[in-house]
């Protein structure tokens, strides 16, 4: 069975992050209530939340930006299947200093690093988001934060080069949003169940494939990747949080 192809990539994930269906529905309802004409999704991946928002606001048009062509192809297929292809464009390009805004709603879920080259990009990214949103619009930011200060042992098991400076606590993150020109309309954080659903689904296809094909030429590489990511998750589990901030731009 060595000719069996590699497992589908992330096929069990609805969203590329710890986001439940009920929370996504509430987010879409909250953003749709502002009646946006334009929506911009930074680091859109396959654009699931963007497509749901467009489906909830007839006539609205959207643009998704990402550098992953495979994810964008999935986004285009989904848009076509939902009858939204004429109202959305998915473009493969960097979001750094993008001129695609301003838009009435800007989505940036786990992708603020795409807006800045700074070592600590959060504040610069927030300022970019303020530039990209219209007055009276909304930004939905999904951003990591420390639930508590990580220990040295926990940091050593996370992503390469992880340091305490990689994230702020939630209070500081909110203060930075205000400094960048926003007021927080809504503050919520991913729960344990959402994280477990995301992390399990992130690995599931490959784990099942590996269990059935331990001698495949790609098995060693896949096993190393899966074990490394699981170890990282166990190191940041309960330490790294994800905040979903619905931000209103302060009038200039």
Residue pairs with C-beta under 8 A, 6 or more apart in sequence:
1 212
1 213
1 216
2 213
2 215
2 216
2 217
4 209
4 213
4 216
6 209
6 218
6 222
7 205
7 206
7 208
7 209
8 205
9 70
9 205
10 16
10 201
10 202
10 205
11 205
12 201
12 204
12 205
13 198
13 201
13 202
14 21
14 48
15 24
15 48
15 49
15 109
15 198
16 45
16 46
16 48
16 71
16 109
16 110
17 109
17 110
17 142
17 190
17 198
17 242
18 190
18 191
18 194
18 195
18 197
18 198
18 199
18 242
19 49
19 109
19 142
19 190
19 194
19 198
19 244
20 191
20 193
20 194
20 197
23 188
23 194
23 244
24 48
24 49
24 52
27 49
27 140
27 244
27 246
28 49
28 52
28 53
28 56
29 56
30 185
30 186
30 246
31 53
31 105
31 138
31 140
31 246
32 53
32 56
32 57
34 104
34 105
34 136
34 137
34 138
35 57
36 53
36 57
36 60
36 103
36 104
36 105
36 137
36 138
37 59
37 60
37 61
37 104
38 60
38 61
38 62
38 63
38 103
38 104
38 105
38 134
39 50
39 53
39 54
39 60
39 61
39 62
39 63
39 103
39 104
39 105
39 106
39 107
40 62
40 63
40 65
40 100
40 101
40 103
40 105
40 106
40 107
40 132
41 47
41 49
41 50
41 62
41 63
41 64
41 65
41 106
41 107
41 108
42 65
42 95
42 98
42 106
42 107
42 108
42 111
42 114
42 115
42 129
42 132
43 65
43 66
43 95
43 108
43 109
43 110
43 111
43 114
44 50
44 64
44 65
44 66
44 71
44 72
44 75
44 90
44 107
45 66
45 68
45 71
45 75
46 71
46 72
46 74
46 75
46 78
47 62
47 64
47 72
47 75
47 78
47 79
47 88
47 90
48 78
49 107
49 109
49 140
50 62
50 64
50 75
50 88
50 107
51 62
51 75
51 78
51 79
51 82
51 84
51 88
53 60
53 62
53 105
53 107
54 60
54 61
54 62
54 84
54 87
54 88
55 82
55 84
59 87
60 87
60 104
61 87
61 88
62 87
62 88
62 89
63 88
63 89
63 90
63 91
63 100
63 103
64 72
64 75
64 88
64 89
64 90
64 91
65 91
65 93
65 94
65 95
65 98
65 100
65 114
66 72
66 90
66 92
67 92
67 93
67 94
67 114
68 92
69 92
72 90
72 91
72 92
75 90
76 85
76 90
79 85
79 88
79 90
91 100
94 114
95 111
95 114
95 115
96 114
96 115
96 116
96 117
97 128
98 132
100 132
101 131
101 132
101 133
102 131
102 132
102 133
102 134
102 137
103 132
103 133
103 134
103 137
104 133
104 134
104 136
104 137
104 138
105 133
105 137
105 138
105 139
105 140
106 129
106 132
106 133
106 137
106 138
106 139
106 140
107 139
107 140
108 114
108 115
108 125
108 129
108 139
108 140
108 141
108 142
109 140
109 141
109 142
109 244
110 142
110 143
110 144
110 242
111 142
112 121
112 122
112 125
112 126
112 129
112 141
112 143
113 121
113 125
115 121
115 124
115 125
115 128
115 129
116 124
116 125
116 128
118 124
119 165
120 165
122 143
122 168
122 173
122 176
123 176
123 179
123 180
126 141
126 176
126 177
126 179
126 180
126 181
126 182
127 180
127 181
129 139
129 141
129 180
129 247
130 139
130 180
130 181
130 182
130 249
132 139
133 139
133 249
134 249
135 249
135 251
135 252
136 249
137 249
138 185
138 246
138 247
138 248
139 182
139 245
139 246
139 247
139 249
140 244
140 245
140 246
140 247
141 177
141 243
141 244
141 245
141 247
142 242
142 243
142 244
142 245
143 173
143 242
143 243
143 245
144 166
144 167
144 240
144 241
144 242
144 243
145 167
145 168
145 169
145 170
145 172
145 173
145 189
145 240
145 241
145 242
145 243
146 164
146 167
146 168
146 169
146 239
146 240
146 241
147 238
147 239
147 240
147 241
148 239
149 164
150 158
150 162
150 164
150 236
150 239
150 240
154 235
154 236
154 239
155 162
155 163
155 164
155 235
156 162
156 235
157 231
157 232
157 234
157 235
157 236
158 232
158 235
158 236
158 240
159 232
167 240
168 176
170 187
170 189
170 241
170 243
173 243
173 245
174 184
174 187
174 245
177 184
177 245
177 247
178 184
181 249
181 250
181 252
182 247
182 248
182 249
182 250
183 247
183 248
183 250
184 245
184 246
184 247
184 248
185 246
185 247
185 248
186 244
186 245
186 246
187 243
187 244
187 245
187 246
188 243
188 244
189 241
189 242
189 243
189 244
190 241
190 242
190 243
190 244
192 238
195 237
195 242
199 233
202 229
203 226
203 229
203 230
206 222
206 225
206 226
207 226
209 222
210 219
210 222
210 223
210 226
213 219
216 222
